[in-house]
Amino acid sequence: MATDAKRPRMDATKQQHNKGKTDKRNYYAKAADYHRKKPAYLEAGQRGFLVTCNMRERDCTRDAFRLLNEYADDLYGKVGESPPKEQPAEGGAAEEDEEEDISVQVQKQAEAAKSEKKKFRFESVDTGAKNVCFITTVLEDPTELALKILRDAAETKKQKSRYILRLMPIEVVTKANLKDIMDGAGKLFDRYFLKEPKTFAIIFNRRFNNGLDRESTINALAEMISAKNRGNKANLKHPELAVIVEVIKGLTLISVVPEFSELRKYNLMEICTRKDEDAKSQESIGAEKTEEQNGKESGETVAAEVEEEKDAAKDEEGSQKEPEPAALAEDVKKPDDEAVPKEEEAKSEQ
């Protein structure tokens, strides 16, 4: 009986012990969910960089962050660095700052830090498409930074990323319908096609979207560009400006970029891997130029020699051909003169 009386007490202590374990697990799980960052998705109104890869999306995103931060620090300075403060022109403002209590300043800074959300220069968002990454930015002109990276790669031919294929700056993100596309592109085209006439090409790519018609979108954008300036003309091989239209599910990414064909369609891999081909092409061009120059010089000398030979031949031919007509005349006349005495000789023999 004593053993039966002790069993309920042991069961109660085990239940309490197990309950404490489950409570701790639930607490830490909730804390992890609270601190875990929710995934951000691509939305209309953003701007940044479209980065494509061949699998290995995490490695591609990591390389993109490294490249963008490296070149952005060179162009704009590091994120933590603050610009130098301007000195007040009058001494009254400085005296007021000195009079203000230090504790009040610290309190204001703490409240401002709490109220303002911390903004990063670059953030990764999910596009919903495989091998396509997007990195948002607070920079006003992402094209400037992308051109810096691509031009440096074209000059140095150093491959700084193993996983990035294309690095395309995106200036406007809208919904994937023609009205929103025209509204977003209209403001963007005013910056590039309004003042000076330009040659352009429209590059249209579509992923996981069949509702937006390709031909109608391209025709509408081309008509808008030509309406901005009558001198704007299409040039598909070597345009001065390329209009990029990337459709991903329900969103459209638009940008206007220069040097599209010169920078290998903004493909970092092709820019870096075609070093030998570019060198060979330059050598062949130089060889062709030297051959043309040598050919011209040799052609001139050969032409001069041929003319001299022709003149000499004419002189020789003239000296030889002048008596020929007379000789031919004599040959022609001789048979007639000689024919008569032959007949007479034949008669006399008979």
C-alpha positions in Angstrom: 0.0 0.0 0.0 2.9 2.4 0.7 4.2 1.9 -2.8 0.8 2.7 -4.3 0.6 5.9 -2.3 3.9 7.1 -3.5 3.1 6.6 -7.2 0.8 9.6 -7.7 3.3 12.0 -6.1 6.1 10.7 -8.5 3.8 11.2 -11.5 3.0 14.7 -10.4 6.6 15.7 -10.1 7.4 14.2 -13.5 4.5 16.2 -15.0 5.8 19.4 -13.5 9.3 18.7 -14.7 8.2 17.9 -18.2 5.9 21.0 -18.2 8.9 23.2 -17.3 10.9 21.7 -20.2 8.0 22.4 -22.7 7.6 25.9 -21.4 11.3 26.6 -22.0 11.1 25.2 -25.4 8.1 27.2 -26.3 9.7 30.4 -24.9 12.8 30.0 -27.0 10.9 29.1 -30.1 8.7 32.2 -29.8 11.8 34.3 -29.2 13.5 32.9 -32.3 10.4 33.6 -34.3 10.2 37.1 -33.0 13.9 37.9 -33.8 13.9 36.0 -37.1 13.7 38.4 -40.0 10.7 38.0 -42.2 11.5 37.5 -45.9 11.1 40.6 -48.0 9.6 40.4 -51.4 9.9 42.5 -54.6 7.3 45.2 -54.7 6.3 48.1 -56.9 8.0 51.4 -56.2 11.4 49.9 -55.4 14.7 50.3 -57.3 17.9 48.4 -57.2 19.8 45.8 -59.1 18.6 42.7 -61.0 21.3 39.9 -60.7 21.0 36.7 -62.6 23.0 33.5 -61.9 23.2 29.8 -62.8 22.0 28.2 -59.6 23.8 29.0 -56.3 21.6 32.0 -55.6 23.0 32.5 -52.1 26.5 32.7 -53.4 25.4 35.1 -56.1 23.7 37.4 -53.6 26.8 37.4 -51.4 29.1 38.3 -54.3 26.6 41.0 -55.3 26.6 42.6 -51.8 30.4 42.5 -51.8 30.8 44.1 -55.2 28.2 46.8 -54.6 29.5 47.7 -51.2 33.1 47.9 -52.4 32.4 50.2 -55.3 29.7 52.2 -53.4 32.3 53.0 -50.7 34.6 54.3 -53.4 32.0 56.5 -55.0 29.9 57.7 -52.1 32.0 56.9 -49.0 31.2 54.4 -46.3 27.8 54.2 -44.6 29.0 55.1 -41.1 30.8 58.2 -42.3 28.9 61.5 -41.9 29.5 64.5 -44.0 31.3 67.4 -42.4 29.1 69.9 -40.6 28.9 73.4 -41.9 30.0 76.1 -39.6 27.3 78.7 -38.8 27.8 82.1 -40.4 26.8 84.0 -37.3 27.8 83.4 -33.7 24.2 83.5 -32.3 23.4 79.9 -33.4 26.6 78.6 -31.9 25.9 80.3 -28.6 22.4 78.7 -28.5 23.8 75.2 -29.1 26.3 75.8 -26.2 23.5 76.9 -23.9 21.5 73.8 -24.6 22.1 71.1 -22.0 24.0 68.0 -23.0 21.5 65.7 -21.4 18.7 67.1 -23.6 20.8 66.5 -26.7 21.4 62.9 -25.8 17.7 62.4 -25.1 16.8 63.8 -28.5 19.3 61.6 -30.3 18.0 58.5 -28.5 14.4 59.3 -29.4 15.3 60.0 -33.0 17.1 56.6 -33.1 14.1 54.8 -31.8 11.6 56.6 -34.1 13.6 56.3 -37.3 13.9 52.9 -38.9 17.5 51.9 -39.8 18.0 52.0 -43.5 20.6 49.9 -45.2 22.2 50.9 -48.5 21.5 47.4 -50.0 19.0 44.8 -49.1 18.1 41.5 -50.7 14.5 40.7 -51.6 12.8 37.6 -53.0 11.7 37.7 -56.7 9.9 34.4 -56.8 11.9 33.3 -59.8 14.8 30.9 -59.8 18.3 32.2 -60.7 17.0 35.7 -60.4 18.0 37.9 -57.4 17.1 41.5 -56.7 18.9 43.9 -54.4 17.1 47.1 -53.4 19.0 50.3 -52.8 18.5 53.8 -51.4 20.7 55.3 -54.0 19.0 57.7 -56.4 20.9 56.5 -59.5 21.7 52.8 -59.5 22.9 53.0 -63.1 26.0 55.0 -62.1 27.2 52.3 -59.7 26.5 49.5 -62.2 28.4 51.3 -64.9 31.4 51.8 -62.6 31.5 48.0 -61.9 31.1 47.0 -65.6 33.5 49.5 -67.0 36.1 48.5 -64.5 35.6 44.8 -65.4 35.9 45.7 -69.1 39.2 47.6 -68.6 40.9 45.2 -66.2 39.4 41.9 -67.4 39.5 40.7 -63.8 36.7 38.3 -62.8 35.6 39.4 -59.3 32.6 37.1 -59.1 32.2 33.4 -59.8 28.4 33.3 -59.7 27.0 36.6 -61.1 26.0 36.5 -64.8 24.2 39.7 -65.4 24.2 42.9 -63.3 21.3 45.1 -64.5 20.4 48.4 -62.7 16.6 48.9 -62.3 15.1 52.4 -61.9 11.4 51.7 -61.9 9.3 48.7 -60.6 5.6 48.7 -61.5 2.8 46.3 -61.8 2.6 44.1 -65.0 -0.1 45.9 -66.8 0.2 48.3 -69.8 -1.2 51.4 -68.0 1.2 51.2 -65.0 4.1 50.5 -67.4 3.4 53.5 -69.5 3.0 55.7 -66.4 6.3 54.6 -64.9 8.2 54.7 -68.2 6.8 58.2 -69.1 8.6 59.8 -66.2 11.8 57.8 -66.8 11.9 58.6 -70.6 11.7 62.3 -69.9 15.1 62.1 -68.4 16.7 60.4 -71.3 14.8 61.0 -74.6 13.3 64.4 -74.2 16.2 66.9 -74.7 18.5 65.3 -77.3 17.7 62.8 -80.1 19.0 59.3 -79.3 19.0 55.9 -81.0 17.3 53.2 -78.9 16.4 49.5 -78.7 13.8 47.9 -76.5 14.9 44.6 -74.8 11.8 42.6 -73.5 12.2 39.6 -71.2 9.4 37.7 -69.5 9.3 35.2 -66.7 6.2 33.4 -65.3 3.9 35.8 -67.0 1.7 35.2 -70.0 -0.8 38.0 -69.5 1.3 40.9 -70.8 1.6 41.0 -74.6 5.1 41.4 -75.9 4.4 43.2 -79.2 1.8 45.7 -77.9 4.1 46.7 -75.0 7.1 47.2 -77.3 5.1 49.2 -79.8 3.6 51.4 -77.1 7.0 52.2 -75.6 8.5 52.9 -79.0 5.7 55.3 -79.9 6.2 57.1 -76.5 9.9 57.5 -77.2 9.4 58.8 -80.7 6.7 61.2 -79.3 9.3 62.6 -76.8 11.6 63.7 -79.6 11.2 63.3 -83.4 14.9 62.7 -83.7 14.8 59.5 -81.7 15.3 56.4 -83.9 15.4 52.7 -83.4 18.8 50.9 -83.8 18.8 47.3 -82.7 22.5 46.6 -83.3 24.3 49.5 -81.7 21.8 51.7 -79.8 23.0 54.7 -77.7 20.4 53.8 -75.0 18.7 50.4 -74.4 15.3 50.2 -72.7 15.2 47.2 -70.5 11.8 45.7 -69.7 11.9 42.6 -67.3 8.6 41.1 -66.4 8.6 38.8 -63.4 5.3 37.3 -62.4 3.0 40.3 -61.6 5.7 43.0 -61.7 7.6 44.9 -64.4 11.2 46.2 -64.0 12.2 49.1 -66.3 15.5 50.9 -66.8 17.4 52.8 -69.5 21.1 51.9 -69.8 23.9 53.1 -72.1 26.6 51.0 -73.8 24.5 48.0 -73.9 26.2 46.2 -76.8 29.7 47.5 -75.8 29.4 46.0 -72.3 28.2 42.6 -73.6 24.6 43.2 -72.5 25.8 43.9 -68.9 27.0 40.3 -68.6 30.0 40.2 -66.2 31.0 36.7 -67.3 31.3 37.6 -71.0 33.1 40.9 -70.3 35.8 39.0 -68.3 36.1 35.8 -70.4 36.4 37.4 -73.8 39.9 38.9 -73.1 41.6 36.7 -75.6 39.0 37.3 -78.3 39.2 41.0 -77.9 43.0 40.9 -78.1 42.9 38.7 -81.2 40.3 41.0 -82.8 42.5 44.0 -82.0 45.5 42.3 -83.4 43.6 41.3 -86.6 42.4 44.8 -87.0 45.9 46.1 -86.6 47.2 43.5 -89.1 44.5 44.4 -91.6 45.4 48.1 -91.3 49.1 47.3 -91.8 48.3 45.0 -94.7 46.2 47.7 -96.3 48.9 50.3 -95.9 51.6 47.8 -97.2 49.2 46.9 -100.0 48.7 50.5 -101.0 52.4 51.1 -101.0 53.2 47.9 -102.9 50.3 48.6 -105.2 51.6 52.0 -106.0 55.1 50.6 -106.7 53.8 47.7 -108.7 51.5 50.1 -110.7 54.5 52.3 -111.4 56.6 49.4 -112.5 53.8 48.1 -114.7 53.4 51.5 -116.3 57.1 51.6 -117.0 57.1 48.1 -118.4 54.0 49.0 -120.5 55.8 52.1 -121.8 58.9 50.1 -122.6 56.9 47.4 -124.3 55.0 50.0 -126.3 58.3 51.4 -127.5 59.6 48.0 -128.4 56.4 47.0 -130.0 56.3 50.2 -131.9 59.8 49.6 -133.3 58.9 46.1 -134.2 55.3 46.6 -135.5 56.0 49.6 -137.7 57.7 47.6 -140.5 55.1 44.8 -140.2 52.4 46.5 -142.3 54.9 47.0 -145.1 56.2 43.5 -144.9 52.7 42.1 -145.0 52.0 44.3 -148.0 55.0 42.9 -149.8 54.1 39.4 -148.9 50.6 40.0 -150.2 51.9 41.5 -153.4 54.6 39.0 -154.1 52.3 36.0 -154.8 50.4 38.1 -157.4 53.7 39.2 -159.1 55.2 35.8 -159.0 52.1 34.0 -160.2 52.4 35.3 -163.7 55.9 34.1 -164.5 55.1 30.7 -163.2 52.2 30.3 -165.6 54.4 31.5 -168.4 57.1 29.0 -167.5 54.5 26.2 -167.5 53.3 27.2 -171.0 56.8 27.3 -172.4 57.5 23.8 -171.0 54.4 22.5 -172.7 
